[in-house]
Amino acid sequence: MRVVIREVGPRDGLQPEAPVPVETRVALIEALVAAGVREIEAVAFVSPRAVPAMAGAASVLDGLAGRAGRRYWALVPNLRGAELALAAGADALTVTVSASEGYSQRNVRMSVEESILSAGRIAVLGGGRVPIDVVVSCAFGSLYEGDLAPATVALICRRLLDGGATSLTLADTTGMATPPRIDAVLAETGVGVGLHLHETRGTGLVNAYAGLQAGVTRFDTSIGGLGGSPFAAGAAGNLATEDLVYLLDDLGLDTGIDLGRLLEASRLVAEAVGHSVPSRVAAAGPRLTLATEPRAGGGVVER
């Protein structure tokens, strides 16, 4: 089975950080491509006053050499953002619609209903020329309403597909998901969705495994495990790309991504943001066999 990973670090990962220069963002994306990543959420076309770290989105896309065999996604919050993204040459668009009314109002200052209608207008603008993936945030629970009925999430998904979305991704924005909740929502939506998981409560990787067991084959991850929503109190970063690839490699599942090269990109992003990253594989390194040698007195020294 092949698993498709969409790397969201250059957008979702860097968005809450201090602004990183355009050339460094381009270098990070190119390092991810060199590792074998083929789906990358590279930029967001949002107000630079509201999100300074995403300023220069058009320049980032312009600085990326070649598109063969890869696809660069742009997050757009509204129709104007979509127009700018398409004019700048984005290959595909991501749009966020929340399943939580409270989160929607804080995140995009629209109701859930208004967001669904806005996503439909963006799909019309795309006109079938580019993929439109709608990310349904708070799909596994909201800090504002608590648990959300899986049937409610599924209804929102059906409306988005009817409105022209070409695919859907379910996001654990608040980190409230656990494997049973993953199973319950997928039982209503079907497994033809992506999963966008967070490590707020340390369940990102186990939730990914639950999704795999259910039949999901698309995942959003962030290099280094960076990211997290400012509107979800206590939110940690996204599931780290290198952590998921490490697991998938050991499961014998194909991603087309080289873990060693991916860890090079992880070191690059740590340098860019000026601090260590949350990824456990970045900290511990890939799986190694410890060499041993005799210790004086008959013991061994591990190294």
N, C-alpha and C positions, 0 to 999 in steps of 0.2 A: 504494500500500500504506500502511495506517495502522499506525504503531508506537505501542504503549502503553508509557508510562513510569510506573513506580511510584516515587514520590519517597520515599526512606528517610532523608533528612537529619534530620528532626525526631526520629527514633528512633536509627537506626544512626549518623548523623553526630554527634549531640550526646552519645550515650552515653559515649564516652571523655573528654569534655570536663568542665571544672568545671561544677557545676550552673548552669543558666540558669533564671531565674524563669518560672513558669507563664505569666504574661501575655506574656512575650517569646516563648515557644514558640508560644503561640496566634497572636501577631502574625506570626511567621514562616510558620506554616501558612496564614494568611489571605493573605499575600503570594504564596505559591506558588499558591493557588487563583486569585488575581487574574491570575497569569501564564498560567493555563489548565491547570494540573496538576489532574487529576481522580482520581488514585489516590495516596494518601498514607499511608505508614506513620507514624502520628502519635505513638505511645506504645508503651511496653512495660510489662506488668504483672509486674514482677519485684520482688524484695525491695529496698526503698530502702536497706537497710544494705549490700547487695552492690553495687548500682548507684545511687548517690545522684542521678546526673543524671536518672534516670527517675522520681524521686519525683513524686507529684501527677498520675499518669496520668489518673485519673478527672476531676480538675479541668480538665485540658487538654481532654478530650473535651467536658466540660460547657460550656467556654468557646467552643466552635466554633459559630458561628451558621449554621444551615441545612445541609441535606445534599443538596439537589436537584442531581443531575448530578455528584456527587462521592462518593468512598468513603474512609472513614478506617479504616485497618488498625491492629491492635494485635498486637505480638509477645507470645506467651505461652510460658513455658517448661514448663508442666505444667497439669494439670487445674484446680488451684486458680486459677492465673493466668487460664485461659480463663473460669472462672466469674465472676471479677471483671471481666474485659473485657466480657463479654456483659451483665452487670448495669449496667455504666457506659455501654452503648450503642455499643460498637464495631460497625462495619458488617461487618468481616471479620477473620479471624485468620491470623497467620503463626506457624508452628511450625518450629523448627530440628531437623533430624536430620542427624548427621554421617555421611559415608561412611568416616571415619577413626576407628578405635577409640581411638587415643591422644588425638586432639583431643576426641572425645566425652566421654571421662572428665574431661578438664581443663575443658571448657566447661560441661557440664551435670551432671557427676558421675554419668552413666549410661552403660551400654554402648550400642553401636549397637542391639542387639536391644531393650533396655529403652526406648530412644528411639522406635523404630518402634511398639512397643506403646503407649507413652504418646500418640503422635500419633493412633493409632487411637481411644483413649479420648476424646481431644479432638474428633475427628470425630463420634463418637457423640453427645457433648454438643451439638455444633452441630446435629445432626439434620437437615441439609439446609437449615437456616434461614439460615445465613451461610456464605460461602465459607471454606474452610480451605486455605491454600496452604502446603505444606511446602517449606521451603528446605533443600536437600541441601547441606550445607557440605563443603568439601574435595573437591568433585566432580572436580577436575582435578589432585589431588595433595595430599599431606599432608607436613608437616615431620616427622611421626613415623613414617610407613610409606613415604614416598617416593611414587612413581607408583602409582596405583590402577588396576586393570584396568577399562576402560569397561564390560565386561560385569557387573562387581560393582556399579558405580554403577547400571546399568540394572535389575539385580535389586532393589536397594533401592527404586528408583522404582516398579517394578511392585507391590511389597509395600505401599508407601504408598498407591498408588491403590486397591489391593484393600481397604485398611483404611479407606477413606472420604475420603481427601484429594481435594479438588475440582480442584486444580492443583498443579504442581510448579515450583520454581525451582532451577536449578543454580548454586551459588555457588563462585567461585574465591577462597575464604577466604584462602589462603596466597599468592595471586598467582603461582602456578606455571603457569598456563595460557598457552598460545601457540596461534595459529590451528590448527596440526595437531592439538593436543590437544582443542581445541573441536570440530573436525570428527570426531575419533575417538569422543568421548563422544556427540555428537549422532547419529552413525550407529547407536549402540546404543539411545539413549533416544527417538529421534525428535525433531522440531523443535517439537512442541507444548508446549514448556517455556519458562520465563523464564530469563534469565541475570542473575546478580548478580556484577559484575566489580570487581576491585580493581586499583589502580595500583602495587602493591608493586614490580614490576620494569618499570614503564612500558609494560605491554602491554594495559591495560584497553580503550583505544579501538580498537586494532587487533583485539582479540578480539571486541569488539562488532561490528565490520565483518565479521569472519569469521562470526559468528552470523547477521547480516543476510543474507549471501550464501548461507548454508545454509537460510534460511527462518524464522529465529526473529523474532518480532514483539513480544516482551515483554521489558522490561529494567528492573532495579532500578538507580537512580542516586541520588546524594546531592548536594544543593546545596552548591556550593563544593568538592566532592570530599572532604568530611570523613568520618571514620569509621576503622574498622580494628579487628581483633580483638586483645585483649590476650594471647590464647593462640596467636597466630601470630607468631613472632619476626620482627621487621623489617617487619611488615605496614604498608603505607601506607593511605591512605584509599580510599574507594570511587571508582568512575568518576564524575566530576562531571556533574551533570545538564546544566549549561550547555555542557560540552564535547561531550556526545553530541547535544544539540539543535542545536548549531552544525553538526555534521557532517550530521545528518539533514536539516536545512534545505537544505544545499548539494546533497544527493543528491535533493532534491525529494520527500522522504518526509514524510507528514503526521503531526504529533504533537498538534496543537491547542494548542501551547505557544508563547508569544511570548517570544523570546530577550531582548528589551530589558527586559521586566518580570521575567524570570527573573534577569537580572543585578542588578536592584534587590533581589531576595530574597537573592542571593549577598552583596551588600554588607551587608544586614541581618544575616545570619548571621555575617559576619566581625566586625561590631561586637559581636554578642552573645557570641562566644567570646573576643574581645579579641586576635585575631591574624589575620594574612592567611590566606587559604584556598589550598589547592594547585591549584585549577582554573587551567588555562592561559588559557582564554577570559576568566575573571574578571580575570586579570592584563593580558592584551593587548587586551581588548575585542573587539567584533564586527568582522567584516570591513569594512574601509573603503577607499575610494579616496583616495590621497594627492593633495592639491592641489599644484600646482607653480607657481612664478613665476620669471621670468628672474633670474639672478644677475649681478651686475656682472662684466663680462668674458665673458659668454656662457654661464655655467653655469646650473644651476637650484638652487633651495633647496627641499628637500622639507619639508612640514609636515603 
